[in-house]
């Protein structure tokens, strides 16, 4: 009877030990996940800044994707400027604009839409960083 009781106690002690190990592993994974989330928040912030540079035409990347993207963005912002000019908006007729006359258009567009871009970066997340 005593041997049977000792056997049951040793089984319980082993289960407790395994549970402690599982809890410690879970705690470690939680810490790793937290670090991963923090690291990705920083990456999102950096990427948002990169998007800002791309939209405003101040990005210095010269790879094939950047060159194609810049060409497409110029066409889009040219259309925006042309539409506004046709509607009587003369604020984009500045000949001193160094970016093909699109610098102010791009900057204004980013100023009006950056919050929407930020929200899009965080869509689907419950806790949106500020």
C-alpha positions in Angstrom: 0.0 0.0 0.0 2.8 2.4 0.9 4.7 1.5 -2.3 1.5 2.1 -4.3 1.1 5.5 -2.6 4.7 6.4 -3.3 4.3 5.4 -6.9 1.2 7.7 -7.3 3.0 10.6 -5.6 6.0 10.2 -7.9 3.6 10.2 -10.9 2.0 13.4 -9.6 5.5 15.0 -8.9 6.5 14.2 -12.5 3.3 15.7 -13.9 3.9 18.9 -11.8 7.5 19.0 -13.1 6.3 18.7 -16.7 3.7 21.3 -16.2 6.3 23.7 -14.8 8.5 23.1 -17.8 5.5 23.7 -20.2 4.7 26.9 -18.3 8.3 28.1 -18.5 8.4 27.3 -22.3 5.1 29.2 -22.8 6.5 32.2 -20.8 9.6 32.1 -23.0 7.5 31.9 -26.2 5.4 34.8 -25.0 8.5 36.9 -24.4 9.8 35.9 -27.9 6.5 36.8 -29.4 6.4 40.2 -27.6 10.0 40.9 -28.9 8.9 39.9 -32.4 5.9 42.2 -32.3 8.0 45.1 -31.0 10.5 44.5 -33.8 7.8 44.4 -36.4 6.2 47.6 -35.1 9.6 49.3 -35.7 9.7 47.8 -39.2 6.2 49.1 -40.0 7.2 52.5 -38.8 10.3 52.4 -41.0 8.3 51.2 -43.9 5.7 53.9 -43.4 8.5 56.5 -43.5 9.7 54.8 -46.7 6.3 55.1 -48.2 6.3 58.8 -47.4 9.6 59.2 -49.3 8.3 57.3 -52.2 5.0 59.2 -52.5 6.7 62.6 -52.0 9.4 61.7 -54.6 12.3 61.9 -52.1 13.2 58.2 -52.1 16.8 57.6 -53.3 16.4 54.0 -54.3 17.3 53.3 -57.9 16.5 49.6 -58.3 14.2 48.5 -61.2 11.1 48.4 -58.9 11.8 51.9 -57.7 12.3 53.3 -61.2 9.1 51.7 -62.5 7.2 52.8 -59.4 8.4 56.4 -59.7 7.4 56.5 -63.4 3.9 55.3 -62.5 3.6 57.7 -59.6 4.6 60.6 -61.8 1.8 59.7 -64.2 -0.7 59.5 -61.4 0.3 62.9 -59.8 0.4 64.5 -63.3 -3.2 63.5 -63.7 -4.1 64.9 -60.3 -2.4 68.2 -61.1 -4.0 68.4 -64.6 -7.5 67.7 -63.1 -7.0 70.4 -60.5 -5.6 72.9 -63.1 -8.7 72.2 -65.3 -10.9 73.0 -62.3 -9.2 76.4 -61.9 -6.7 75.6 -59.2 -3.5 77.6 -59.9 -1.6 76.6 -56.8 0.4 74.0 -58.7 1.7 76.3 -61.5 4.9 77.0 -59.6 7.8 76.9 -62.1 10.4 76.7 -59.2 9.2 73.1 -58.3 12.2 70.9 -58.8 10.2 67.7 -59.3 8.7 68.1 -62.7 6.2 70.5 -61.2 4.8 67.7 -59.1 6.5 68.1 -55.8 3.8 70.2 -54.2 1.0 68.0 -55.5 2.8 64.9 -54.1 3.4 66.6 -50.7 -0.2 67.8 -50.4 -1.5 64.4 -51.3 0.6 62.7 -48.7 -0.4 65.3 -46.1 -4.1 64.6 -46.8 -3.8 60.8 -47.0 -1.0 59.7 -44.6 -3.4 58.8 -41.8 -5.4 56.6 -44.2 -2.1 54.9 -45.3 -1.2 54.4 -41.6 -4.6 52.8 -40.9 -4.2 50.5 -43.9 -0.8 49.3 -42.5 -2.6 48.3 -39.3 -5.8 46.9 -40.7 -6.9 43.8 -38.9 -5.0 44.6 -35.7 -6.8 45.3 -32.5 -4.3 47.6 -30.9 -3.2 50.2 -33.3 0.1 51.9 -32.3 0.1 55.7 -32.3 
